[in-house]
């Protein structure tokens, strides 16, 4: 019984520390709650996944302020393509997929729960059909993850 409480406290503390590093402005203001956000290492563009009270998700990629380069929408109720791994094995991870004209935009978060430092990663993978056309990594200290809001 004590072991279960210790595990839950450790997981809660881990996710609080992951979310504490996100320093950018909230890209979901006026739409809903932030499920995921980060800054792409390669180009400093902002990525966010928001969900509103009608269970509609919004994927946004582009500059942190101003007009987004791309914005896509999907319902968490109908046809939602996402996955949440509760931690079976080494990694805890979440993914949400947004479709647009034959392309899939996969936004994800992963944490290594067996490494004592619990390294995390965030990413955007873009596929054209089954072919990868882009793979973008988030800077680790910019990652905010609350993707359990999507389920």
C-alpha positions as CSV (number, residue, x, y, z in Angstrom):
1,X,0.0,0.0,0.0
2,X,2.8,2.4,0.9
3,X,4.6,1.6,-2.4
4,X,1.5,2.6,-4.4
5,X,1.3,6.0,-2.6
6,X,5.0,6.5,-3.2
7,X,4.6,5.8,-6.9
8,X,1.7,8.2,-7.3
9,X,3.5,11.0,-5.4
10,X,6.6,10.4,-7.6
11,X,4.6,10.6,-10.8
12,X,2.7,13.8,-9.6
13,X,6.0,15.4,-8.6
14,X,7.5,14.4,-12.0
15,X,4.8,15.9,-14.1
16,X,4.7,19.1,-12.0
17,X,8.4,19.5,-12.6
18,X,8.0,18.9,-16.4
19,X,5.3,21.5,-16.7
20,X,7.2,24.1,-14.6
21,X,9.8,24.6,-17.3
22,X,7.4,26.0,-19.9
23,X,8.0,29.7,-20.0
24,X,6.3,30.9,-23.2
25,X,3.0,32.8,-23.2
26,X,-0.1,30.6,-23.2
27,X,-1.0,30.0,-26.9
28,X,-4.4,28.7,-26.0
29,X,-5.9,31.8,-24.4
30,X,-9.3,32.4,-25.9
31,X,-9.6,28.9,-27.2
32,X,-9.3,26.5,-24.3
33,X,-6.9,24.6,-22.1
34,X,-3.3,23.9,-23.1
35,X,-2.7,20.2,-23.6
36,X,0.8,20.5,-25.0
37,X,3.1,23.3,-25.9
38,X,6.8,23.8,-26.7
39,X,9.3,25.7,-28.8
40,X,11.0,23.9,-31.7
41,X,14.8,23.8,-31.2
42,X,15.6,24.3,-34.9
43,X,13.6,27.4,-35.6
44,X,12.1,28.8,-32.4
45,X,8.6,28.3,-33.7
46,X,5.9,27.6,-31.1
47,X,3.7,24.4,-31.1
48,X,0.6,24.0,-29.1
49,X,-2.3,21.6,-28.8
50,X,-5.4,23.2,-27.1
51,X,-8.7,21.6,-26.2
52,X,-11.9,23.5,-25.5
53,X,-15.0,22.5,-23.5
54,X,-16.6,21.1,-26.6
55,X,-13.7,18.6,-26.9
56,X,-12.4,20.2,-30.0
57,X,-8.6,20.3,-30.3
58,X,-6.6,22.9,-32.1
59,X,-3.0,22.3,-33.4
60,X,-1.0,25.5,-33.9
61,X,2.5,25.9,-35.4
62,X,4.2,29.1,-36.0
63,X,5.6,32.2,-34.3
64,X,4.6,32.6,-30.7
65,X,2.9,35.9,-31.5
66,X,1.1,36.8,-34.7
67,X,-0.4,34.6,-37.3
68,X,0.2,30.8,-37.2
69,X,1.9,29.1,-40.1
70,X,-0.6,26.3,-39.8
71,X,-3.7,25.7,-37.6
72,X,-5.6,22.4,-37.7
73,X,-8.7,21.2,-35.8
74,X,-9.9,17.8,-34.6
75,X,-12.5,16.4,-32.3
76,X,-11.5,14.3,-29.3
77,X,-14.9,12.6,-29.5
78,X,-15.2,11.6,-33.1
79,X,-12.3,10.2,-35.1
80,X,-9.6,11.2,-32.6
81,X,-6.2,9.6,-33.5
82,X,-4.2,9.7,-30.4
83,X,-2.5,7.5,-27.9
84,X,-1.7,7.6,-24.2
85,X,0.8,5.1,-22.8
86,X,0.3,4.9,-19.0
87,X,3.9,3.8,-18.5
88,X,4.1,0.1,-19.5
89,X,7.8,-0.3,-20.2
90,X,10.5,2.3,-20.1
91,X,8.6,5.3,-21.5
92,X,5.4,7.3,-20.7
93,X,4.2,9.0,-23.9
94,X,1.3,10.8,-25.5
95,X,0.6,11.5,-29.2
96,X,-2.1,13.4,-31.0
97,X,-2.5,13.3,-34.8
98,X,-4.0,16.0,-36.9
99,X,-4.9,15.2,-40.6
100,X,-4.8,17.7,-43.5
101,X,-4.8,16.9,-47.2
102,X,-3.0,13.6,-47.0
103,X,-0.5,14.9,-44.4
104,X,-0.5,13.8,-40.7
105,X,0.9,16.1,-38.1
106,X,1.8,14.0,-35.0
107,X,2.5,16.0,-31.8
108,X,4.1,13.9,-29.0
109,X,5.7,13.9,-25.6
110,X,7.8,11.2,-24.1
111,X,9.5,10.7,-20.7
112,X,12.0,8.1,-19.7
113,X,10.7,6.8,-16.4
114,X,13.6,4.5,-15.7
115,X,16.4,7.0,-16.0
116,X,17.0,8.8,-12.7
117,X,17.0,12.2,-14.4
118,X,13.7,11.4,-16.3
119,X,14.7,13.0,-19.6
120,X,11.8,14.3,-21.6
121,X,11.2,15.0,-25.2
122,X,8.6,16.7,-27.3
123,X,8.3,16.5,-31.0
124,X,6.3,17.1,-34.2
125,X,6.5,14.5,-36.9
126,X,5.0,15.3,-40.3
127,X,4.0,12.4,-42.6
128,X,2.9,12.5,-46.3
129,X,1.0,9.2,-46.3
130,X,3.5,6.9,-44.6
131,X,6.6,8.9,-45.6
132,X,8.2,11.2,-43.1
133,X,8.7,14.7,-44.5
134,X,9.7,16.5,-41.2
135,X,10.8,15.7,-37.7
136,X,11.0,18.6,-35.3
137,X,12.3,18.4,-31.7
138,X,11.2,20.6,-28.9
139,X,13.8,22.3,-26.7
140,X,13.5,20.4,-23.4
141,X,13.1,23.3,-21.1
142,X,10.1,24.7,-23.1
143,X,7.9,21.6,-22.9
144,X,4.5,21.8,-21.3
145,X,2.6,18.5,-21.2
146,X,-1.0,18.0,-20.0
147,X,-2.1,15.8,-22.9
148,X,-4.2,13.7,-20.5
149,X,-6.8,16.5,-21.0
150,X,-7.5,15.0,-24.5
151,X,-8.7,11.6,-23.1
